[in-house]
Amino acid sequence: MENNLKVPTMAEMMATGEIPDILFWVGCAGSFDDRAKKITKAIVKILNACKVNFAVLGTEENCTGDPAKRAGNEFVFQMQAMMNIQVLNAYEVKKIVTACPHCFNTLKNEYPGLGGKYEVIHHSELIQDLINNGKLGIKGGGVYKGKKITFHDPCYLGRANDIYEAPRTIIDKLDAELVEMNRCKTNGLCCGAGGAQMFKEAEKGNKEINVERTEDALKTNSSIIATACPFCNTMMTDGVKNFNKENDIHVLDIAELIANAADL
């Protein structure tokens, strides 16, 4: 993390008797993947700039167990989940924000059945709230004014949890032109990473899913593909590279778009 970023841990805050309003669940991608770390930094910049009282678990955070569950290993999922729930409940966590729709879906919909009941929001919802409440302002759209941006709906954000408008509202604030792909919202196409597919070899076929999805994006003639999931980001970035367009088309998370536009 950059020196000027303030990222307190739950343990540090508890030691001083403080209780954060929000726990920022970073997720495996946001913690370990070099590209996704940039998304994590963008979110922290936004949280710091808006003076949001938050903390992270740091080394106490484990994988939510989503990939294990999707791959069919319920036992490993429940072990991971119980371990995390124990930590979260010990800190009396009430509200969680995460940039990963996979973590979001698992924490929100699958942890309650195992004793982990929290208010879970996606970072697009938090950013939308900060803008609506006047805590986060973008002057005249910033660097993206007038640019064509298309948004790729992450499966676990859109179709699984019905969150379509928050990311689009954010893009709207950039004064950019949002160009929808033919397959979007409830009819969106998966990037190919969900369901633990990210971690296995491709099956027989004549085209990778992320290449097919990138073709959808290229047809919009957008210079930016916006997404709201670290896995989607990787898959769409690889898709753009497949067409040798990485110098012309940038794949950015909505948090990065906002952090850049607000010059944080």
C-alpha positions as CSV (number, residue, x, y, z in Angstrom):
1,M,0.0,0.0,0.0
2,E,1.1,3.6,-0.7
3,N,2.4,5.5,2.3
4,N,-0.4,8.0,2.3
5,L,-3.2,5.4,2.5
6,K,-4.7,4.7,5.9
7,V,-5.8,1.1,6.3
8,P,-6.4,0.3,9.9
9,T,-7.0,-3.3,10.9
10,M,-9.9,-4.5,13.1
11,A,-7.3,-5.6,15.7
12,E,-5.7,-2.2,15.8
13,M,-9.0,-0.4,16.2
14,M,-10.3,-2.8,18.9
15,A,-7.0,-2.2,20.8
16,T,-7.8,1.5,21.1
17,G,-11.5,0.8,21.9
18,E,-12.8,2.0,18.5
19,I,-15.4,0.3,16.4
20,P,-15.4,1.0,12.6
21,D,-18.7,1.6,10.8
22,I,-17.7,-0.7,8.0
23,L,-15.4,-3.7,7.5
24,F,-13.8,-3.6,4.1
25,W,-13.5,-7.3,3.0
26,V,-10.6,-7.2,0.6
27,G,-10.9,-10.8,-0.8
28,C,-8.1,-13.0,-2.2
29,A,-7.9,-11.3,-5.6
30,G,-7.7,-7.8,-4.0
31,S,-5.0,-9.0,-1.6
32,F,-2.8,-11.1,-3.8
33,D,-3.3,-10.4,-7.5
34,D,-1.2,-7.5,-8.7
35,R,-3.9,-6.1,-11.0
36,A,-6.6,-6.4,-8.4
37,K,-4.5,-4.7,-5.8
38,K,-4.9,-1.5,-7.8
39,I,-8.7,-1.8,-7.4
40,T,-8.2,-2.2,-3.6
41,K,-6.0,0.9,-3.5
42,A,-8.6,2.9,-5.5
43,I,-11.3,1.9,-2.9
44,V,-9.1,2.8,0.0
45,K,-8.4,6.2,-1.6
46,I,-12.2,6.8,-1.9
47,L,-12.8,5.7,1.7
48,N,-10.0,7.9,3.0
49,A,-11.1,10.9,0.9
50,C,-14.7,10.6,2.2
51,K,-13.5,10.0,5.8
52,V,-15.3,6.7,6.0
53,N,-14.6,4.9,9.3
54,F,-13.5,1.5,8.1
55,A,-11.1,-1.3,8.9
56,V,-9.8,-4.5,7.3
57,L,-9.2,-7.9,8.9
58,G,-5.7,-8.0,7.4
59,T,-4.0,-11.4,8.1
60,E,-7.1,-12.6,9.9
61,E,-9.1,-12.6,6.6
62,N,-9.4,-15.9,4.8
63,C,-11.0,-16.9,1.5
64,T,-14.8,-16.9,1.8
65,G,-14.8,-20.4,0.4
66,D,-16.7,-19.4,-2.8
67,P,-14.3,-21.2,-5.2
68,A,-14.4,-24.4,-3.2
69,K,-18.2,-24.4,-3.0
70,R,-18.6,-23.7,-6.8
71,A,-16.2,-26.5,-7.5
72,G,-18.3,-28.8,-5.5
73,N,-16.3,-29.1,-2.2
74,E,-19.0,-28.2,0.3
75,F,-16.8,-29.5,3.2
76,V,-14.0,-27.1,2.5
77,F,-16.4,-24.2,2.0
78,Q,-18.0,-24.8,5.4
79,M,-14.7,-25.0,7.1
80,Q,-13.6,-21.7,5.5
81,A,-16.9,-20.0,6.3
82,M,-17.0,-21.1,9.9
83,M,-13.5,-19.8,10.4
84,N,-14.4,-16.4,9.0
85,I,-17.7,-16.2,10.8
86,Q,-15.9,-16.9,14.1
87,V,-13.6,-14.0,13.5
88,L,-16.3,-11.6,12.2
89,N,-18.6,-12.4,15.1
90,A,-15.8,-12.0,17.6
91,Y,-15.3,-8.4,16.3
92,E,-19.1,-7.9,16.3
93,V,-19.0,-6.9,12.7
94,K,-22.3,-5.4,11.5
95,K,-21.7,-4.0,8.0
96,I,-19.3,-5.3,5.3
97,V,-18.3,-3.8,1.9
98,T,-16.4,-5.8,-0.7
99,A,-15.3,-5.2,-4.3
100,C,-15.6,-8.9,-5.2
101,P,-19.1,-10.0,-6.3
102,H,-18.2,-13.6,-5.4
103,C,-17.3,-12.6,-1.8
104,F,-20.4,-10.3,-1.8
105,N,-22.7,-13.1,-2.8
106,T,-21.2,-15.7,-0.4
107,L,-21.1,-13.4,2.6
108,K,-24.6,-12.0,1.9
109,N,-26.5,-15.1,0.9
110,E,-24.7,-18.1,2.3
111,Y,-23.1,-17.1,5.5
112,P,-26.4,-16.3,7.3
113,G,-27.3,-20.1,7.3
114,L,-24.0,-20.8,9.1
115,G,-24.5,-18.1,11.8
116,G,-22.9,-15.1,10.0
117,K,-25.6,-12.4,9.6
118,Y,-24.3,-9.1,8.4
119,E,-25.4,-6.2,6.2
120,V,-23.3,-6.8,3.1
121,I,-22.9,-4.2,0.3
122,H,-20.9,-4.1,-2.9
123,H,-18.4,-1.3,-3.4
124,S,-20.5,0.1,-6.3
125,E,-23.4,0.6,-3.9
126,L,-21.1,2.3,-1.3
127,I,-19.7,4.6,-4.0
128,Q,-23.2,5.5,-5.2
129,D,-24.2,6.3,-1.7
130,L,-21.1,8.5,-1.1
131,I,-21.9,10.4,-4.3
132,N,-25.6,10.8,-3.5
133,N,-24.8,12.1,0.0
134,G,-22.5,14.7,-1.4
135,K,-19.4,13.2,0.3
136,L,-17.8,12.3,-3.1
137,G,-17.7,14.9,-5.8
138,I,-16.5,14.7,-9.4
139,K,-15.9,18.1,-11.1
140,G,-17.3,18.0,-14.7
141,G,-16.7,14.3,-15.2
142,G,-13.0,14.6,-14.9
143,V,-10.7,12.7,-17.3
144,Y,-13.5,10.6,-18.7
145,K,-15.8,13.4,-19.9
146,G,-17.3,12.5,-23.3
147,K,-15.5,9.1,-23.5
148,K,-17.4,6.0,-24.6
149,I,-17.6,3.5,-21.8
150,T,-19.3,0.1,-21.8
151,F,-20.1,-1.8,-18.6
152,H,-19.8,-5.6,-18.2
153,D,-22.2,-7.0,-15.7
154,P,-20.6,-9.4,-13.2
155,C,-22.8,-12.5,-12.9
156,Y,-22.8,-12.5,-9.1
157,L,-23.6,-8.8,-8.9
158,G,-26.2,-8.6,-11.6
159,R,-28.2,-11.8,-12.3
160,A,-27.5,-13.3,-8.9
161,N,-28.2,-10.2,-6.8
162,D,-30.1,-7.8,-9.1
163,I,-27.6,-5.0,-8.8
164,Y,-27.6,-3.3,-12.2
165,E,-28.1,0.4,-11.5
166,A,-25.4,1.3,-9.0
167,P,-22.4,0.9,-11.3
168,R,-24.3,2.6,-14.2
169,T,-25.2,5.5,-12.0
170,I,-21.5,5.9,-11.1
171,I,-20.5,5.9,-14.8
172,D,-23.2,8.5,-15.5
173,K,-21.5,10.8,-12.9
174,L,-18.4,10.7,-15.1
175,D,-20.1,12.7,-17.8
176,A,-19.2,9.8,-20.2
177,E,-21.3,8.1,-22.8
178,L,-22.4,4.7,-21.5
179,V,-22.8,2.3,-24.5
180,E,-24.5,-0.9,-23.6
181,M,-23.5,-4.2,-25.1
182,N,-26.3,-6.2,-26.8
183,R,-26.1,-8.7,-24.0
184,C,-26.3,-6.8,-20.8
185,K,-28.2,-6.6,-17.5
186,T,-30.4,-9.7,-17.1
187,N,-29.3,-10.9,-20.5
188,G,-25.6,-10.4,-19.7
189,L,-22.9,-12.9,-20.7
190,C,-20.5,-14.4,-18.2
191,C,-16.8,-13.5,-18.6
192,G,-15.9,-17.2,-18.1
193,A,-14.3,-17.0,-14.7
194,G,-17.3,-17.7,-12.4
195,G,-18.2,-21.0,-10.8
196,A,-14.4,-21.7,-10.1
197,Q,-13.8,-21.9,-13.9
198,M,-11.0,-19.3,-13.4
199,F,-8.9,-22.1,-11.8
200,K,-9.3,-24.9,-14.4
201,E,-8.2,-25.6,-17.9
202,A,-10.5,-24.7,-20.7
203,E,-12.8,-27.4,-22.1
204,K,-13.1,-28.4,-25.7
205,G,-14.6,-25.8,-28.0
206,N,-13.8,-23.3,-30.7
207,K,-13.7,-20.1,-28.6
208,E,-13.0,-19.0,-25.1
209,I,-16.0,-17.3,-23.3
210,N,-13.9,-14.2,-22.5
211,V,-13.0,-13.8,-26.1
212,E,-16.7,-14.0,-27.1
213,R,-17.6,-11.4,-24.3
214,T,-14.8,-9.1,-25.4
215,E,-16.2,-9.2,-29.0
216,D,-19.5,-7.9,-27.5
217,A,-17.5,-5.0,-25.9
218,L,-15.5,-4.2,-29.0
219,K,-18.8,-3.8,-31.0
220,T,-19.7,-0.8,-28.8
221,N,-16.6,1.1,-30.0
222,S,-15.9,2.0,-26.4
223,S,-12.4,3.1,-25.3
224,I,-13.0,1.8,-21.8
225,I,-14.5,-1.5,-20.6
226,A,-15.7,-0.9,-17.0
227,T,-16.4,-3.7,-14.6
228,A,-17.0,-4.3,-10.9
229,C,-15.3,-7.6,-10.3
230,P,-11.6,-8.6,-10.1
231,F,-12.2,-11.8,-12.0
232,C,-14.1,-10.1,-14.8
233,N,-11.3,-7.6,-15.0
234,T,-8.7,-10.3,-15.6
235,M,-10.9,-12.1,-18.2
236,M,-11.8,-8.9,-20.1
237,T,-8.1,-7.7,-20.0
238,D,-7.0,-11.1,-21.4
239,G,-9.8,-10.8,-24.1
240,V,-8.6,-7.3,-25.1
241,K,-5.0,-8.7,-25.3
242,N,-6.3,-11.5,-27.6
243,F,-7.3,-8.9,-30.1
244,N,-4.0,-6.8,-29.6
245,K,-6.1,-3.8,-28.5
246,E,-4.5,-3.2,-25.1
247,N,-3.1,0.1,-26.2
248,D,-6.5,1.4,-27.4
249,I,-8.9,-0.1,-24.9
250,H,-8.5,0.0,-21.1
251,V,-10.3,-2.3,-18.6
252,L,-11.0,-0.5,-15.4
253,D,-13.0,-1.1,-12.2
254,I,-15.6,1.5,-11.4
255,A,-13.6,2.4,-8.2
256,E,-10.6,3.2,-10.4
257,L,-12.7,5.3,-12.7
258,I,-14.0,7.3,-9.8
259,A,-10.6,7.6,-8.0
260,N,-9.0,8.8,-11.3
261,A,-11.9,11.2,-12.1
262,A,-11.9,12.7,-8.6
263,D,-8.1,12.9,-8.8
264,L,-7.7,11.1,-5.4
